Amino acid sequence: MRALRIDRPLAVMLLLGFSAGLPLPLTGFTLRQWFAESNVPLGQIGLTALIGFSYSLKFLWAPLLDHARAPLPALGRRRGWLAPVQALLAVAIAAMALTDPSRNATATVAVAVLIAFLSATQDIAIDAFRIESLPPERQGLGLAAYVWGYRIALLAANAGVLFMVGRTGWPGAFLAMAGLMAIGLATTLFLATEPPPPPGVSRAGWGNWVSAAVVAPFRDFLSRPGAWLILAFVALFKLGEALAGIMTAPFYRSLGFSREDVAAVAGVFGLFATLAGVAVGGVLVAGIGTGRALVVTGVAQMLSNLMYVPLAESGRVVALLWAQVGVENATDGLADAAFVAYLSSLTSTAFTATQYALLSSLAALPLRTIGGASGYLAQAMGWTPFFLLTTAAALPGLAVMLVLLRRFPPASKETS
């Protein structure tokens, strides 16, 4: 009987995807749940949105990982960056276990900012490794393996941590997550094979490289018709979702839902609802085109915020929690599928990676900036008015989208 043959490159992508996804909830939803249980004021919980600003700015130091000497040059150009960053991430996550937000939230936030920066840097290195180590015909499979690993990590660092806290406490849960970072480090050291550098890569000619890799993509994008309208839409499309999403952990806590309720419904069920939404959204884009799909899913995403209102008015009703999480996550998945398809259609072939990174970073800006005020808004207004406001906050983005699609429809079957 022949032994089961494992596709090593795809296994590496799966494990590196797990390493990339693990830190994200620890500076986001999971962290805000910890803060809510520690009785940190809503305003300060909202400000935790700023912790992940590194994810929106990572394109600024991405050139460093391309052209500077790696900290461990013996491992190669990509692995030489990836291994030390993963080791530092494990140490930083373990350091989070030594903090206590009920006594000194500033210290916890400081460590979380470091985790976010290291995590964003790891993303840069993994993306470059993935693109350079797989042939063009395997890029799709590699990305799929990466996404599955990423989603498994989100489940572990979100629902997994919340279930674990009841047995180990928050410090024990964070130490466990630090230990899981060993999966990524071991993959980098023992399983991953350093890809050959792309032709023409050189440490020399920094000025020429900046002109070709940074200035040219900007100039190319801004020269197209409607460029500034496109940028306004990309920045505003997720505004309502960003304001509401940051407050979900303290909102559920204030209604009396237990940590286990949140883990099972918002963590496990919410993840599968999102994946289902993404799948249906992909079919929708293929069926009616990117432009029409953006309109349908954008409206659905906006209206899903209204599901918070009956939950806020009813209190701890588990059935309503399931309904709210299901509708919100499914519609977010739908909208994400259409939005990613639209962003992908905007990039020029010569600058695909850079322009997509810039657009996706811009899309995350509302979460990392305006979203920081969500706690103060909720504290001043109360839950029901706050969620009505988050619904209305989606209107400017939808208005810009309608103007944009009318004047500059995306290249697709219905417009060709």
C-alpha positions as CSV (number, residue, x, y, z in Angstrom):
1,M,0.0,0.0,0.0
2,R,1.5,3.3,-1.0
3,A,2.1,5.8,1.7
4,L,0.0,8.9,1.8
5,R,1.9,11.7,0.0
6,I,1.7,15.1,1.5
7,D,2.1,18.1,-0.8
8,R,4.8,19.9,1.1
9,P,4.5,23.4,-0.4
10,L,0.8,23.5,0.3
11,A,1.4,22.2,3.8
12,V,3.9,25.0,4.3
13,M,1.3,27.5,3.1
14,L,-1.3,26.1,5.5
15,L,1.0,26.3,8.5
16,L,2.2,29.8,7.6
17,G,-1.4,30.9,7.2
18,F,-2.0,29.7,10.7
19,S,1.0,31.6,12.0
20,A,-0.3,34.8,10.2
21,G,-3.8,34.5,11.5
22,L,-3.0,33.7,15.2
23,P,-2.0,37.2,16.4
24,L,-4.9,39.1,14.8
25,P,-7.7,38.4,17.3
26,L,-5.3,38.8,20.2
27,T,-5.1,42.6,19.3
28,G,-8.8,42.8,18.3
29,F,-11.9,41.0,19.4
30,T,-10.3,38.8,22.0
31,L,-8.4,41.7,23.5
32,R,-11.6,43.7,23.7
33,Q,-13.4,40.8,25.4
34,W,-10.6,40.8,28.0
35,F,-10.9,44.6,28.5
36,A,-14.7,44.4,28.9
37,E,-14.4,41.7,31.6
38,S,-11.8,43.9,33.3
39,N,-14.3,46.8,33.4
40,V,-12.3,49.1,31.2
41,P,-14.5,52.1,30.1
42,L,-16.1,51.9,26.7
43,G,-14.2,54.9,25.4
44,Q,-10.9,53.2,26.1
45,I,-12.1,49.9,24.6
46,G,-13.0,51.8,21.4
47,L,-9.5,53.2,21.2
48,T,-8.1,49.7,20.9
49,A,-9.0,50.0,17.2
50,L,-5.9,52.1,16.8
51,I,-3.7,49.2,18.0
52,G,-3.9,47.6,14.6
53,F,-2.8,50.7,12.6
54,S,0.3,48.8,11.5
55,Y,-1.8,46.6,9.3
56,S,-2.9,49.7,7.3
57,L,0.6,51.0,7.0
58,K,2.7,47.9,6.4
59,F,3.3,48.9,2.8
60,L,5.6,51.6,4.2
61,W,8.3,49.3,5.5
62,A,7.7,46.4,3.0
63,P,10.6,47.7,0.8
64,L,12.9,47.2,3.8
65,L,12.2,43.4,3.7
66,D,12.9,43.4,0.0
67,H,16.2,45.3,0.1
68,A,17.7,45.3,3.6
69,R,19.9,42.6,4.9
70,A,17.9,39.9,6.8
71,P,18.6,39.6,10.5
72,L,19.4,35.9,9.9
73,P,21.1,35.9,6.5
74,A,22.1,32.3,6.7
75,L,18.4,31.4,6.3
76,G,18.0,33.4,3.1
77,R,16.3,36.5,2.0
78,R,12.7,35.6,3.1
79,R,13.2,33.0,5.9
80,G,15.9,35.2,7.4
81,W,13.3,37.8,8.1
82,L,10.4,35.4,8.9
83,A,12.1,33.3,11.6
84,P,13.2,36.2,13.9
85,V,9.8,38.0,13.5
86,Q,7.9,34.8,14.5
87,A,10.2,34.3,17.5
88,L,9.6,37.9,18.6
89,L,5.9,37.4,18.1
90,A,5.9,34.4,20.5
91,V,7.8,36.5,23.1
92,A,5.4,39.4,22.7
93,I,2.3,37.3,23.0
94,A,3.8,35.7,26.1
95,A,4.5,39.2,27.5
96,M,0.8,40.0,27.1
97,A,0.1,37.3,29.7
98,L,2.2,39.3,32.2
99,T,-0.1,42.3,31.9
100,D,-3.4,43.1,33.6
101,P,-5.8,45.6,31.9
102,S,-7.8,46.0,35.1
103,R,-4.7,47.5,36.8
104,N,-2.7,49.0,33.9
105,A,-4.5,48.9,30.6
106,T,-1.7,51.1,29.1
107,A,0.8,48.3,29.5
108,T,-1.5,45.8,27.8
109,V,-2.1,48.2,24.9
110,A,1.7,48.8,24.5
111,V,2.4,45.1,24.2
112,A,-0.6,44.7,21.8
113,V,0.8,47.5,19.6
114,L,4.1,45.6,19.4
115,I,2.2,42.4,18.5
116,A,0.3,44.1,15.7
117,F,3.5,45.6,14.3
118,L,5.3,42.3,14.3
119,S,2.2,40.5,12.9
120,A,2.0,43.0,10.0
121,T,5.7,42.5,9.3
122,Q,5.2,38.7,9.3
123,D,2.4,39.2,6.8
124,I,4.7,41.1,4.5
125,A,7.3,38.3,4.7
126,I,4.8,35.4,4.2
127,D,3.1,37.1,1.3
128,A,6.4,37.6,-0.4
129,F,7.5,34.0,0.4
130,R,4.2,32.6,-1.0
131,I,4.4,34.6,-4.3
132,E,8.1,33.8,-4.9
133,S,8.0,30.1,-3.8
134,L,5.1,28.9,-5.9
135,P,4.8,28.8,-9.7
136,P,2.0,30.8,-11.3
137,E,-0.2,27.7,-11.9
138,R,0.0,26.9,-8.1
139,Q,-0.6,30.4,-6.7
140,G,-4.4,29.8,-6.4
141,L,-3.9,26.5,-4.5
142,G,-1.3,28.1,-2.3
143,L,-3.5,31.1,-1.4
144,A,-6.4,28.7,-0.6
145,A,-4.2,26.7,1.7
146,Y,-3.0,29.9,3.4
147,V,-6.6,31.1,3.9
148,W,-7.6,27.9,5.5
149,G,-4.7,28.0,7.9
150,Y,-5.5,31.6,8.6
151,R,-9.2,30.8,9.4
152,I,-8.2,28.0,11.7
153,A,-6.0,30.3,13.6
154,L,-8.8,32.9,13.9
155,L,-10.9,30.2,15.5
156,A,-8.1,29.2,17.9
157,A,-7.3,32.7,18.9
158,N,-10.9,33.8,19.2
159,A,-13.3,31.1,20.4
160,G,-10.4,28.8,21.5
161,V,-9.1,31.5,23.9
162,L,-12.5,32.3,25.2
163,F,-13.2,28.7,26.0
164,M,-9.8,28.3,27.6
165,V,-10.0,31.3,29.9
166,G,-12.5,29.6,32.2
167,R,-9.9,26.9,32.9
168,T,-6.5,28.7,32.7
169,G,-7.4,32.4,33.1
170,W,-6.4,35.0,30.6
171,P,-2.6,34.7,31.3
172,G,-2.7,31.0,30.7
173,A,-4.7,31.4,27.4
174,F,-2.2,34.0,26.1
175,L,0.7,31.7,27.0
176,A,-0.9,28.9,25.1
177,M,-1.2,31.2,22.0
178,A,2.4,32.1,22.4
179,G,3.2,28.4,22.3
180,L,1.2,27.9,19.2
181,M,3.5,30.4,17.4
182,A,6.1,27.6,17.5
183,I,4.1,26.1,14.6
184,G,5.0,28.9,12.3
185,L,8.6,29.1,13.5
186,A,9.1,25.4,13.1
187,T,7.6,25.6,9.6
188,T,10.0,28.4,8.6
189,L,13.1,26.6,10.0
190,F,12.5,23.0,9.1
191,L,9.8,22.7,6.3
192,A,10.0,25.9,4.2
193,T,12.5,26.0,1.4
194,E,14.0,29.4,0.6
195,P,12.8,30.6,-2.8
196,P,15.4,31.9,-5.3
197,P,15.4,35.7,-5.5
198,P,13.5,37.1,-8.5
199,P,15.6,38.1,-11.5
200,G,17.0,41.6,-11.1
201,V,16.8,41.8,-7.3
202,S,19.7,43.9,-6.0
203,R,20.6,45.9,-3.0
204,A,21.9,48.7,-5.3
205,G,19.9,51.4,-7.0
206,W,17.6,52.2,-4.0
207,G,16.4,55.4,-5.6
208,N,15.6,53.7,-8.9
209,W,13.8,50.9,-7.1
210,V,11.7,53.4,-5.1
211,S,10.7,55.2,-8.3
212,A,9.7,51.9,-10.0
213,A,8.1,50.1,-7.1
214,V,6.5,53.0,-5.1
215,V,6.1,56.1,-7.2
216,A,5.1,54.5,-10.4
217,P,2.2,52.5,-9.0
218,F,0.8,55.7,-7.3
219,R,1.3,57.7,-10.5
220,D,-0.4,55.0,-12.6
221,F,-3.4,54.7,-10.3
222,L,-4.0,58.5,-9.9
223,S,-3.8,59.1,-13.6
224,R,-6.9,57.0,-14.3
225,P,-10.3,58.7,-14.6
226,G,-12.2,58.9,-11.3
227,A,-9.2,57.9,-9.2
228,W,-10.1,60.2,-6.3
229,L,-13.7,59.1,-6.4
230,I,-12.5,55.5,-6.2
231,L,-10.3,56.2,-3.2
232,A,-13.2,57.9,-1.4
233,F,-15.4,54.9,-2.0
234,V,-12.8,52.4,-0.8
235,A,-12.2,54.4,2.4
236,L,-15.9,54.8,3.2
237,F,-17.4,51.4,2.2
238,K,-16.6,49.7,5.5
239,L,-17.2,52.7,7.8
240,G,-20.5,51.5,9.3
241,E,-19.2,48.0,9.8
242,A,-16.0,49.3,11.4
243,L,-17.9,51.4,14.0
244,A,-20.2,48.6,15.0
245,G,-17.7,45.8,14.9
246,I,-15.3,47.3,17.4
247,M,-18.1,47.5,20.1
248,T,-19.4,43.9,19.7
249,A,-17.4,42.4,22.6
250,P,-18.4,45.0,25.2
251,F,-21.9,45.1,23.8
252,Y,-22.4,41.4,24.3
253,R,-20.8,41.6,27.8
254,S,-23.2,44.4,28.8
255,L,-26.2,42.4,27.9
256,G,-25.1,39.5,30.1
257,F,-23.9,37.0,27.6
258,S,-21.3,34.7,29.0
259,R,-17.8,34.2,27.6
260,E,-18.9,30.8,26.4
261,D,-21.9,32.2,24.6
262,V,-19.7,34.6,22.8
263,A,-17.2,32.0,21.9
264,A,-19.8,29.5,20.5
265,V,-21.9,32.0,18.7
266,A,-19.7,35.0,17.7
267,G,-16.6,32.9,17.4
268,V,-17.5,29.5,15.9
269,F,-20.9,30.1,14.3
270,G,-19.9,33.6,13.2
271,L,-16.8,32.3,11.4
272,F,-18.8,29.7,9.4
273,A,-21.5,32.3,8.6
274,T,-18.7,34.6,7.2
275,L,-17.3,31.7,5.1
276,A,-20.8,30.9,3.8
277,G,-21.3,34.6,2.9
278,V,-18.0,34.8,1.0
279,A,-18.9,31.6,-1.0
280,V,-22.4,33.0,-1.9
281,G,-20.8,36.4,-2.6
282,G,-18.4,34.8,-5.1
283,V,-21.3,33.1,-6.9
284,L,-23.2,36.4,-6.9
285,V,-20.3,38.3,-8.4
286,A,-20.0,35.7,-11.2
287,G,-23.7,35.7,-11.8
288,I,-24.6,39.4,-11.9
289,G,-21.3,41.2,-12.2
290,T,-19.1,43.1,-9.8
291,G,-21.0,46.4,-10.0
292,R,-24.5,45.0,-9.3
293,A,-23.1,42.7,-6.6
294,L,-21.5,45.7,-4.9
295,V,-24.9,47.4,-4.7
296,V,-26.8,44.4,-3.4
297,T,-24.2,43.4,-0.9
298,G,-23.5,46.9,0.2
299,V,-27.1,47.5,1.1
300,A,-27.3,44.2,2.9
301,Q,-24.2,45.0,4.9
302,M,-25.7,48.3,5.9
303,L,-29.1,46.9,7.0
304,S,-27.4,44.1,8.9
305,N,-26.4,46.6,11.6
306,L,-30.0,47.0,12.4
307,M,-30.0,43.5,13.8
308,Y,-28.1,44.9,16.9
309,V,-31.2,47.1,17.8
310,P,-33.7,44.3,18.8
311,L,-30.8,42.6,20.6
312,A,-30.1,45.8,22.5
313,E,-33.7,46.3,23.4
314,S,-34.4,42.7,24.4
315,G,-31.3,42.0,26.5
316,R,-29.9,38.5,26.9
317,V,-31.9,36.5,24.4
318,V,-29.7,33.8,23.0
319,A,-31.9,33.2,19.9
320,L,-31.5,36.8,19.0
321,L,-27.8,36.6,19.4
322,W,-27.7,33.7,16.9
323,A,-29.8,35.7,14.5
324,Q,-27.7,38.9,14.8
325,V,-24.4,37.1,14.4
326,G,-25.6,35.0,11.5
327,V,-27.1,37.9,9.6
328,E,-24.2,40.3,10.3
329,N,-21.4,37.8,9.5
330,A,-23.1,36.4,6.4
331,T,-23.7,39.8,4.9
332,D,-20.2,40.9,5.7
333,G,-18.9,37.9,3.9
334,L,-21.1,38.7,0.9
335,A,-19.9,42.3,0.8
336,D,-16.3,41.2,1.2
337,A,-16.5,39.0,-1.8
338,A,-17.8,41.7,-4.0
339,F,-15.5,44.3,-2.5
340,V,-12.3,42.2,-3.1
341,A,-13.4,41.5,-6.6
342,Y,-13.8,45.2,-7.2
343,L,-10.4,46.1,-5.7
344,S,-8.8,43.4,-7.8
345,S,-10.3,44.8,-10.9
346,L,-8.8,48.2,-10.2
347,T,-5.2,47.1,-10.2
348,S,-2.9,47.5,-13.2
349,T,-1.2,44.3,-14.4
350,A,2.3,45.9,-14.0
351,F,1.6,46.9,-10.4
352,T,-0.8,44.3,-9.1
353,A,0.7,43.6,-5.7
354,T,1.6,47.2,-4.7
355,Q,-1.7,48.8,-5.9
356,Y,-3.8,46.0,-4.2
357,A,-1.8,46.5,-0.9
358,L,-2.4,50.2,-1.0
359,L,-6.2,49.8,-1.7
360,S,-6.7,47.2,0.9
361,S,-4.8,49.3,3.4
362,L,-7.0,52.3,2.6
363,A,-10.1,50.1,3.1
364,A,-8.9,49.3,6.6
365,L,-8.4,52.9,7.6
366,P,-11.9,53.6,9.0
367,L,-11.5,50.7,11.4
368,R,-8.1,51.9,12.5
369,T,-9.0,55.6,12.8
370,I,-12.6,56.7,13.0
371,G,-13.4,53.4,14.6
372,G,-11.4,54.5,17.6
373,A,-14.2,56.9,18.6
374,S,-16.8,54.1,18.7
375,G,-16.5,53.6,22.4
376,Y,-17.0,57.2,23.3
377,L,-20.0,57.4,20.9
378,A,-21.6,54.3,22.4
379,Q,-21.0,55.5,26.0
380,A,-22.6,58.9,25.2
381,M,-25.5,57.7,23.1
382,G,-26.5,54.3,24.5
383,W,-26.6,51.1,22.5
384,T,-29.7,51.5,20.3
385,P,-28.9,55.1,19.1
386,F,-25.3,54.0,18.5
387,F,-26.2,51.1,16.3
388,L,-28.7,53.3,14.4
389,L,-25.8,55.7,13.8
390,T,-23.5,52.9,12.5
391,T,-26.3,52.0,10.0
392,A,-26.5,55.6,8.8
393,A,-22.6,55.8,8.6
394,A,-22.8,53.4,5.7
395,L,-24.8,55.8,3.6
396,P,-22.0,58.1,2.4
397,G,-20.1,55.1,1.1
398,L,-23.1,53.8,-0.7
399,A,-23.8,57.2,-2.2
400,V,-20.2,57.5,-3.5
401,M,-20.5,53.9,-4.8
402,L,-23.6,54.7,-6.9
403,V,-22.0,57.8,-8.5
404,L,-18.8,55.8,-9.1
405,L,-20.5,52.8,-10.7
406,R,-22.6,55.1,-12.9
407,R,-19.7,57.2,-14.2
408,F,-17.0,54.5,-14.2
409,P,-18.5,51.0,-14.2
410,P,-16.0,48.2,-13.5
411,A,-14.8,46.2,-16.5
412,S,-17.0,43.1,-16.4
413,K,-19.4,41.1,-18.6
414,E,-22.3,43.5,-18.1
415,T,-20.2,46.5,-19.1
416,S,-18.1,45.0,-21.9
